[in-house]
Amino acid sequence: MKKLIFGALLASPIFLTAQSEHRGLIDGNSFYKNKDYDKAVAEYEKIVQTNKSSVKGLYNLGNSRYEKKEYDKAIEHYRAAAESTKDDKIKAKAYHNLGNAYVKKEKFKEAVDAYKSSLRLNPSDIDTKYNLAQSLRRIQPPPPQENNNQNNQDKNPPPPEEEKQKDEIDRMMDMMDNEDKKTQENKKNPPSKRRKPEKDW
């Protein structure tokens, strides 16, 4: 779920810029809430033109572009917001939304990477875990289950949907941990000892 970041007026040596950014955030957020995304984009763009590293402006501009289905631009703004902030919570949200934008473009590998980045900063986010699991499934679909014995299915009813989702998320998190371990091991090996990549058919 995308959330707007509301600005607070901070002490700044350039008071007019801070005041202008604060006013722009208030106006932009108001337009966004009223689903007037064109006007929201215009307000957030003014902020970003004045302050290219405005995390709040970039993040909210990404949300507005996302709502307008301008996913390439949303990706650009979410990435810039994540790179411009030191606040792990905001960075995690930016990566989460970046993953959502990649999913809309059906770039599931990039979405997986974005969700992983989000979870490294906020490992307890259920929505991000779920989205990661769904994206991994699109890359590597689960093997088909055998339907040989109908009687077995009758004796053992399937688990509730919530339990299946939790199991799926846990399985995907284990896969992610294993991938990260492999990546770390590969980094430790000197290049000369690395195996040659197999041919890509």
QUIMOSUL-V920261 format. One record per residue. N is the residue number from 1. RES is the residue in one letter. PSI is psi in whole degrees, 0 to 359 (NA if undefined). Layout:
# QUIMOSUL-V920261
N | RES | PSI
N | RES | PSI
This chain:
# QUIMOSUL-V920261
1 | M | 137
2 | K | 136
3 | K | 142
4 | L | 147
5 | I | 121
6 | F | 139
7 | G | 146
8 | A | 145
9 | L | 117
10 | L | 152
11 | A | 132
12 | S | 144
13 | P | 333
14 | I | 84
15 | F | 320
16 | L | 321
17 | T | 314
18 | A | 318
19 | Q | 318
20 | S | 317
21 | E | 318
22 | H | 314
23 | R | 318
24 | G | 321
25 | L | 318
26 | I | 312
27 | D | 314
28 | G | 317
29 | N | 323
30 | S | 314
31 | F | 318
32 | Y | 314
33 | K | 327
34 | N | 8
35 | K | 26
36 | D | 77
37 | Y | 331
38 | D | 314
39 | K | 324
40 | A | 314
41 | V | 315
42 | A | 318
43 | E | 314
44 | Y | 326
45 | E | 323
46 | K | 318
47 | I | 312
48 | V | 327
49 | Q | 324
50 | T | 322
51 | N | 95
52 | K | 341
53 | S | 22
54 | S | 105
55 | V | 314
56 | K | 318
57 | G | 315
58 | L | 314
59 | Y | 311
60 | N | 327
61 | L | 320
62 | G | 316
63 | N | 318
64 | S | 318
65 | R | 321
66 | Y | 314
67 | E | 331
68 | K | 3
69 | K | 25
70 | E | 72
71 | Y | 325
72 | D | 316
73 | K | 322
74 | A | 316
75 | I | 314
76 | E | 315
77 | H | 320
78 | Y | 318
79 | R | 316
80 | A | 321
81 | A | 316
82 | A | 322
83 | E | 340
84 | S | 350
85 | T | 152
86 | K | 357
87 | D | 112
88 | D | 326
89 | K | 314
90 | I | 319
91 | K | 317
92 | A | 318
93 | K | 320
94 | A | 317
95 | Y | 322
96 | H | 310
97 | N | 327
98 | L | 316
99 | G | 318
100 | N | 319
101 | A | 320
102 | Y | 322
103 | V | 318
104 | K | 331
105 | K | 4
106 | E | 34
107 | K | 81
108 | F | 329
109 | K | 316
110 | E | 323
111 | A | 316
112 | V | 315
113 | D | 319
114 | A | 316
115 | Y | 322
116 | K | 317
117 | S | 321
118 | S | 316
119 | L | 333
120 | R | 330
121 | L | 330
122 | N | 79
123 | P | 345
124 | S | 6
125 | D | 107
126 | I | 319
127 | D | 318
128 | T | 320
129 | K | 317
130 | Y | 314
131 | N | 322
132 | L | 313
133 | A | 317
134 | Q | 321
135 | S | 319
136 | L | 322
137 | R | 325
138 | R | 330
139 | I | 312
140 | Q | 89
141 | P | 144
142 | P | 150
143 | P | 146
144 | P | 143
145 | Q | 143
146 | E | 141
147 | N | 37
148 | N | 319
149 | N | 100
150 | Q | 327
151 | N | 321
152 | N | 321
153 | Q | 323
154 | D | 323
155 | K | 323
156 | N | 94
157 | P | 150
158 | P | 152
159 | P | 159
160 | P | 155
161 | E | 319
162 | E | 319
163 | E | 320
164 | K | 318
165 | Q | 317
166 | K | 316
167 | D | 318
168 | E | 317
169 | I | 315
170 | D | 318
171 | R | 317
172 | M | 323
173 | M | 321
174 | D | 318
175 | M | 318
176 | M | 316
177 | D | 317
178 | N | 319
179 | E | 317
180 | D | 320
181 | K | 317
182 | K | 318
183 | T | 316
184 | Q | 319
185 | E | 319
186 | N | 324
187 | K | 329
188 | K | 329
189 | N | 133
190 | P | 150
191 | P | 326
192 | S | 333
193 | K | 353
194 | R | 144
195 | R | 146
196 | K | 141
197 | P | 145
198 | E | 159
199 | K | 139
200 | D | 105
201 | W | NA
